Amino acid sequence: MMEEKGRENGVAAMKACYRRFDPAAYLQYNYTPPRADFTRKDSIVPWKLACLHRAFTEGDMSGELLVDIGSGPTLYQVMSGCEVFSKVLLTDFLEVNRQELRRWLQDEGQCSLDWTPYLQHVCKLEGRRPSAWTEKAAKLRQVVADILPIDVHCSQPLAPDALPSAGADCLVSCFCLESVSPDLAAFTRALGHIGKLLRPGGHLMLIGALGESYYLAGPGVKIPVVPLNEAQVCTSLKESGYTLIRLEVYTLTQDMRVGVDDVTGVFFAKAKKD
Ligand SMILES: C[S@@+](CC[C@H](N)C(=O)[O-])C[C@H]1O[C@@H](n2cnc3c(N)ncnc32)[C@H](O)[C@@H]1O
């Protein structure tokens, strides 16, 4: 009973931190150069896009439905998957983030970030001309079927009728679970909760921060993060009913440490639900 109360308090404190999340500032901190410098192979964003491109195109994916868990205000994480899956659902806990995504999908301007260089870069990875980015943008707008509220701390993170009863064919989740959980146990529980959304044999692509204890989600908005190491990621995946296919690690160069967090590395895990 006491233990349960403690858990609830930890989760509630994390949710309170997110009241001040500023999508425009978050995008500026993490999704502009040097972290998103497409002229450099050692920049974080091109590394993430290359991992996602490889994982989605190596021929072991099947099915129709891809769900992105904790999308935030970003779209890069579904730019490869939108060519493989015919239906994509974006999800986030915060209405401000869902609104930011809606603005891009409805193509009405006033987006906080221009996703064009991202679309161009993924086209290049796919062996297409960078100018094919307009087709990719149209494809992405066509396959995103909805933007839903989610809470990974609930044993049922989405509304009951949000997914077909068999579950999604694939999940992608980037920098969400470790940055919304009060501790490693909550991170592992959240991994189990999202696993319920995935059909057996379906894939999970998990990207996250290593060694991070906080990040800034706006000026003066410091959000605590569970500092993870590679071994903990592997153990949590196993405990939550996934078989690891591959784990890749990126170590931040000195110039990627721009003062908006204390992250030391990024992991990319591709796993399969047992
Ligand atoms: C660090 S951001 C990651 C955003 C994006 N996926 C990316 O790759 O940059 C963490 C996201 O988790 C969302 N979030 C906060 N609490 C959550 C919860 N309980 N369940 C699901 N998502 C949550 C936040 O709104 C935020 O968009």
The ligand as an SDF file (V2000), in Angstrom:
LIG
                    3D

 27 29  0  0  0  0  0  0  0  0999 V2000
   11.8340   14.0710  -24.3380 C   0  0  0  0  0  0  0  0  0  0  0  0
   10.2730   14.1930  -25.1150 S   0  0  0  0  0  0  0  0  0  0  0  0
   10.4890   13.1500  -26.5310 C   0  0  0  0  0  0  0  0  0  0  0  0
    9.7800   13.6700  -27.7350 C   0  0  0  0  0  0  0  0  0  0  0  0
   10.0950   12.9950  -29.0710 C   0  0  0  0  0  0  0  0  0  0  0  0
    9.6590   11.6070  -29.0920 N   0  0  0  0  0  0  0  0  0  0  0  0
   11.5470   13.0750  -29.4640 C   0  0  0  0  0  0  0  0  0  0  0  0
   12.0860   12.0860  -29.9740 O   0  0  0  0  0  0  0  0  0  0  0  0
   12.1640   14.1370  -29.3290 O   0  0  0  0  0  0  0  0  0  0  0  0
    9.2530   13.2410  -24.0400 C   0  0  0  0  0  0  0  0  0  0  0  0
    7.8070   13.2310  -24.4660 C   0  0  0  0  0  0  0  0  0  0  0  0
    7.0520   12.4040  -23.5570 O   0  0  0  0  0  0  0  0  0  0  0  0
    5.7790   13.0020  -23.3660 C   0  0  0  0  0  0  0  0  0  0  0  0
    5.1980   12.5090  -22.0900 N   0  0  0  0  0  0  0  0  0  0  0  0
    5.2210   13.0980  -20.8730 C   0  0  0  0  0  0  0  0  0  0  0  0
    4.5900   12.3300  -19.9640 N   0  0  0  0  0  0  0  0  0  0  0  0
    4.1420   11.2300  -20.6250 C   0  0  0  0  0  0  0  0  0  0  0  0
    3.3930   10.0840  -20.2480 C   0  0  0  0  0  0  0  0  0  0  0  0
    3.0050    9.8980  -18.9870 N   0  0  0  0  0  0  0  0  0  0  0  0
    3.0920    9.1720  -21.2060 N   0  0  0  0  0  0  0  0  0  0  0  0
    3.5170    9.3480  -22.4890 C   0  0  0  0  0  0  0  0  0  0  0  0
    4.2280   10.4130  -22.9090 N   0  0  0  0  0  0  0  0  0  0  0  0
    4.5420   11.3460  -21.9910 C   0  0  0  0  0  0  0  0  0  0  0  0
    6.0770   14.4770  -23.3600 C   0  0  0  0  0  0  0  0  0  0  0  0
    4.9210   15.2540  -23.5980 O   0  0  0  0  0  0  0  0  0  0  0  0
    7.1340   14.5880  -24.4260 C   0  0  0  0  0  0  0  0  0  0  0  0
    6.5720   14.8390  -25.6810 O   0  0  0  0  0  0  0  0  0  0  0  0
  1  2  1  0
  2  3  1  0
  2 10  1  0
  3  4  1  0
  4  5  1  0
  5  6  1  0
  5  7  1  0
  7  8  2  0
  7  9  1  0
 10 11  1  0
 11 12  1  0
 11 26  1  0
 12 13  1  0
 13 14  1  0
 13 24  1  0
 14 15  1  0
 14 23  1  0
 15 16  2  0
 16 17  1  0
 17 18  1  0
 17 23  2  0
 18 19  1  0
 18 20  2  0
 20 21  1  0
 21 22  2  0
 22 23  1  0
 24 25  1  0
 24 26  1  0
 26 27  1  0
M  CHG  2   2   1   9  -1
M  END
$$$$
